[in-house]
């Protein structure tokens, strides 16, 4: 049985991943800051039993990260999804107000960097061994197209953009140093099941939910480092687990994979 571990698993993209991996009969380790309040995770645990593990994890607490790594020191983690992240204390569009060029909250910026950049680095380095002893050997760093330099055509959201750009650099560096695993910087789709559809509806003002089996439009090229280099344009499936499967299939050897841009 393959194993996936996901941080920030109690809502949004993280929840959608653990729900769908569990449905596909993977062993799931779902991490949340307050497991006792993660009602929907607890419901999944009731449904899937011992194959669905919920762990308490505040990713900015390095002692807690080390403790959890030690607890699972002999667990082979096929896919580790470094998903936990933040845009600050408010969602969109409120988050735009404290990340402007003429109105910057520097403490919020520091907090965003702590969660979105420092914490993924710490978590990845703490669980590298567990990923490397698995079959699929895949580390996914959950990035964003807002971290793209070329796609930044309107400014704003400086704190969040900087954190995700930094994460892409971290992922690239890890891919150069860690030859024993696959490192992925993934920009997710928002067309992925009820939790993600709810998020999209909130942002767009629409109450319509998307079909979780739909394919979203092509979102760009996947660049695979190799000899010769390979560039593949894909239509990323709506379901996160399928998008991961596409990437793993392309990256047959430990390489860096990222959305172009």
KOLGUKOL-335182 format. One record per residue (C-alpha): chain; x, y, z. Coordinates in nm, 2 decimals, m for minus. Layout:
BEGIN
REC;A;X;Y;Z
...
END
This chain:
BEGIN
REC;A;0.00;0.00;0.00
REC;A;0.13;0.34;m0.10
REC;A;0.15;0.62;0.16
REC;A;0.09;0.99;0.12
REC;A;0.15;1.26;0.38
REC;A;m0.01;1.60;0.36
REC;A;0.04;1.92;0.57
REC;A;m0.25;2.16;0.61
REC;A;m0.49;1.88;0.54
REC;A;m0.79;2.00;0.72
REC;A;m0.93;2.23;0.45
REC;A;m0.91;2.34;0.08
REC;A;m0.65;2.17;m0.14
REC;A;m0.50;1.97;0.15
REC;A;m0.83;1.82;0.24
REC;A;m0.92;1.74;m0.12
REC;A;m0.59;1.55;m0.16
REC;A;m0.63;1.34;0.15
REC;A;m1.00;1.26;0.07
REC;A;m0.92;1.14;m0.28
REC;A;m0.61;0.95;m0.19
REC;A;m0.81;0.77;0.09
REC;A;m1.08;0.69;m0.16
REC;A;m0.81;0.53;m0.38
REC;A;m0.70;0.31;m0.09
REC;A;m0.38;0.48;m0.01
REC;A;m0.25;0.50;0.35
REC;A;m0.30;0.87;0.44
REC;A;m0.12;1.08;0.71
REC;A;m0.32;1.40;0.73
REC;A;m0.16;1.68;0.93
REC;A;m0.35;1.97;1.09
REC;A;m0.28;2.23;1.36
REC;A;m0.58;2.13;1.57
REC;A;m0.69;1.78;1.48
REC;A;m0.96;1.78;1.75
REC;A;m1.14;2.06;1.55
REC;A;m1.09;1.90;1.21
REC;A;m1.43;1.75;1.19
REC;A;m1.42;1.64;0.83
REC;A;m1.08;1.47;0.88
REC;A;m1.22;1.29;1.18
REC;A;m1.51;1.17;0.96
REC;A;m1.26;1.04;0.70
REC;A;m1.08;0.86;0.98
REC;A;m1.40;0.69;1.09
REC;A;m1.46;0.59;0.73
REC;A;m1.12;0.45;0.65
REC;A;m1.00;0.34;0.99
REC;A;m0.63;0.26;1.06
REC;A;m0.53;0.36;0.70
REC;A;m0.62;0.72;0.77
REC;A;m0.39;0.88;1.04
REC;A;m0.44;1.23;1.17
REC;A;m0.14;1.40;1.32
REC;A;m0.11;1.73;1.50
REC;A;0.14;1.96;1.33
REC;A;0.21;2.33;1.34
REC;A;0.46;2.36;1.06
REC;A;0.63;2.66;1.21
REC;A;0.70;2.47;1.53
REC;A;1.04;2.30;1.45
REC;A;1.04;2.09;1.76
REC;A;0.70;1.95;1.66
REC;A;0.82;1.88;1.31
REC;A;1.13;1.69;1.44
REC;A;0.91;1.50;1.68
REC;A;0.67;1.39;1.41
REC;A;0.96;1.29;1.18
REC;A;1.10;1.08;1.46
REC;A;0.76;0.92;1.52
REC;A;0.74;0.82;1.15
REC;A;1.12;0.76;1.11
REC;A;1.06;0.42;0.95
REC;A;0.76;0.51;0.75
REC;A;0.81;0.51;0.37
REC;A;0.63;0.81;0.24
REC;A;0.57;0.77;m0.14
REC;A;0.43;1.12;m0.19
REC;A;0.48;1.40;0.06
REC;A;0.27;1.71;m0.01
REC;A;0.41;2.02;0.15
REC;A;0.08;2.20;0.13
REC;A;0.03;2.42;0.45
REC;A;0.04;2.78;0.36
REC;A;m0.11;3.12;0.43
REC;A;m0.19;3.46;0.27
REC;A;m0.21;3.63;0.60
REC;A;m0.50;3.67;0.85
REC;A;m0.76;3.75;0.58
REC;A;m0.87;3.57;0.26
REC;A;m0.91;3.74;m0.07
REC;A;m0.98;4.02;m0.15
REC;A;m0.90;4.15;0.20
REC;A;m0.55;4.00;0.18
REC;A;m0.46;4.25;m0.09
REC;A;m0.50;4.54;0.14
REC;A;m0.19;4.47;0.36
REC;A;0.04;4.36;0.08
REC;A;0.04;4.68;m0.14
REC;A;0.34;4.88;m0.25
REC;A;0.20;5.18;m0.06
REC;A;0.06;4.99;0.23
REC;A;0.27;4.70;0.36
REC;A;0.22;4.53;0.69
REC;A;0.57;4.39;0.76
REC;A;0.48;4.17;1.05
REC;A;0.22;3.99;0.83
REC;A;0.49;3.96;0.56
REC;A;0.72;3.79;0.81
REC;A;0.45;3.56;0.92
REC;A;0.37;3.46;0.56
REC;A;0.74;3.39;0.49
REC;A;0.76;3.18;0.81
REC;A;0.47;2.96;0.70
REC;A;0.51;2.95;0.32
REC;A;0.89;2.94;0.29
REC;A;1.08;2.86;0.60
REC;A;0.84;2.59;0.72
REC;A;0.83;2.39;0.39
REC;A;1.21;2.39;0.39
REC;A;1.22;2.26;0.75
REC;A;0.95;2.00;0.69
REC;A;1.11;1.88;0.37
REC;A;1.45;1.84;0.52
REC;A;1.30;1.66;0.82
REC;A;1.12;1.40;0.61
REC;A;1.37;1.36;0.33
REC;A;1.48;1.02;0.45
REC;A;1.12;0.88;0.47
REC;A;1.05;1.00;0.11
REC;A;1.38;0.85;m0.02
REC;A;1.30;0.50;0.11
REC;A;0.96;0.48;m0.06
REC;A;0.88;0.35;m0.41
REC;A;0.76;0.68;m0.56
REC;A;1.00;0.90;m0.38
REC;A;0.81;1.23;m0.45
REC;A;0.82;1.56;m0.27
REC;A;0.56;1.81;m0.38
REC;A;0.61;2.18;m0.28
REC;A;0.27;2.35;m0.32
REC;A;0.35;2.66;m0.50
REC;A;0.13;2.91;m0.70
REC;A;0.13;3.09;m1.03
REC;A;0.15;3.41;m0.82
REC;A;0.51;3.30;m0.75
REC;A;0.59;3.33;m1.12
REC;A;0.80;3.62;m1.23
REC;A;0.68;3.63;m1.59
REC;A;0.31;3.61;m1.50
REC;A;0.34;3.90;m1.25
REC;A;0.17;4.16;m1.48
REC;A;m0.02;4.36;m1.23
REC;A;0.18;4.38;m0.91
REC;A;0.03;4.36;m0.56
REC;A;0.02;4.07;m0.32
REC;A;0.40;4.13;m0.26
REC;A;0.42;3.92;0.06
REC;A;0.25;3.61;m0.08
REC;A;0.42;3.64;m0.42
REC;A;0.77;3.66;m0.26
REC;A;0.70;3.36;m0.04
REC;A;0.60;3.14;m0.34
REC;A;0.88;3.26;m0.56
REC;A;1.12;3.17;m0.28
REC;A;0.96;2.83;m0.25
REC;A;1.02;2.77;m0.62
REC;A;1.39;2.85;m0.56
REC;A;1.40;2.61;m0.26
REC;A;1.24;2.33;m0.47
REC;A;1.49;2.38;m0.75
REC;A;1.78;2.38;m0.51
REC;A;1.66;2.06;m0.35
REC;A;1.62;1.89;m0.69
REC;A;1.99;1.97;m0.75
REC;A;2.11;1.83;m0.42
REC;A;1.88;1.54;m0.36
REC;A;1.94;1.30;m0.64
REC;A;1.74;1.02;m0.46
REC;A;1.40;1.18;m0.48
REC;A;1.17;1.37;m0.73
REC;A;1.10;1.73;m0.63
REC;A;0.80;1.90;m0.77
REC;A;0.69;2.27;m0.75
REC;A;0.32;2.24;m0.82
REC;A;0.08;2.52;m0.90
REC;A;m0.26;2.37;m0.83
REC;A;m0.58;2.41;m1.02
REC;A;m0.89;2.54;m0.84
REC;A;m1.12;2.30;m1.03
REC;A;m1.09;2.00;m0.80
REC;A;m1.39;1.87;m0.61
REC;A;m1.62;2.02;m0.36
REC;A;m1.37;2.18;m0.12
REC;A;m1.18;2.35;m0.40
REC;A;m1.50;2.44;m0.58
REC;A;m1.63;2.60;m0.27
REC;A;m1.31;2.80;m0.25
REC;A;m1.34;2.91;m0.61
REC;A;m1.71;3.00;m0.56
REC;A;m1.61;3.22;m0.26
REC;A;m1.36;3.40;m0.47
REC;A;m1.58;3.44;m0.78
REC;A;m1.91;3.49;m0.61
REC;A;m2.06;3.19;m0.79
REC;A;m2.25;2.92;m0.61
REC;A;m2.21;2.67;m0.88
REC;A;m1.99;2.37;m0.80
REC;A;m1.77;2.21;m1.06
REC;A;m1.78;1.84;m1.15
REC;A;m1.49;1.68;m0.98
REC;A;m1.43;1.46;m1.28
REC;A;m1.39;1.75;m1.52
REC;A;m1.06;1.84;m1.67
REC;A;m0.95;2.20;m1.63
REC;A;m0.78;2.38;m1.92
REC;A;m0.41;2.34;m1.99
REC;A;m0.23;2.56;m1.74
REC;A;0.12;2.56;m1.89
REC;A;0.42;2.35;m1.96
REC;A;0.59;2.11;m1.73
REC;A;0.97;2.14;m1.77
REC;A;1.16;1.82;m1.70
REC;A;1.54;1.86;m1.64
REC;A;1.72;1.59;m1.83
REC;A;1.93;1.51;m2.14
REC;A;1.79;1.63;m2.36
REC;A;1.55;1.86;m2.18
REC;A;1.18;1.78;m2.22
REC;A;0.89;2.02;m2.23
REC;A;0.55;1.88;m2.21
REC;A;0.23;2.08;m2.23
REC;A;m0.05;1.91;m2.03
REC;A;m0.41;1.95;m1.95
REC;A;m0.39;1.91;m1.58
REC;A;m0.68;1.69;m1.45
REC;A;m0.92;1.83;m1.20
REC;A;m0.84;1.57;m0.93
REC;A;m0.51;1.64;m0.75
REC;A;m0.42;1.28;m0.73
REC;A;m0.43;1.25;m1.11
REC;A;m0.23;1.56;m1.16
REC;A;0.04;1.41;m0.93
REC;A;0.03;1.08;m1.13
REC;A;0.09;1.27;m1.45
REC;A;0.40;1.44;m1.31
REC;A;0.54;1.12;m1.16
REC;A;0.49;0.94;m1.49
REC;A;0.68;1.22;m1.67
REC;A;0.96;1.23;m1.42
REC;A;1.08;0.87;m1.44
REC;A;1.41;0.96;m1.27
REC;A;1.48;1.20;m0.98
REC;A;1.45;1.54;m1.15
REC;A;1.31;1.88;m1.10
REC;A;0.96;1.94;m1.24
REC;A;0.78;2.27;m1.23
REC;A;0.53;2.47;m1.42
REC;A;0.70;2.70;m1.66
REC;A;0.68;3.07;m1.60
END
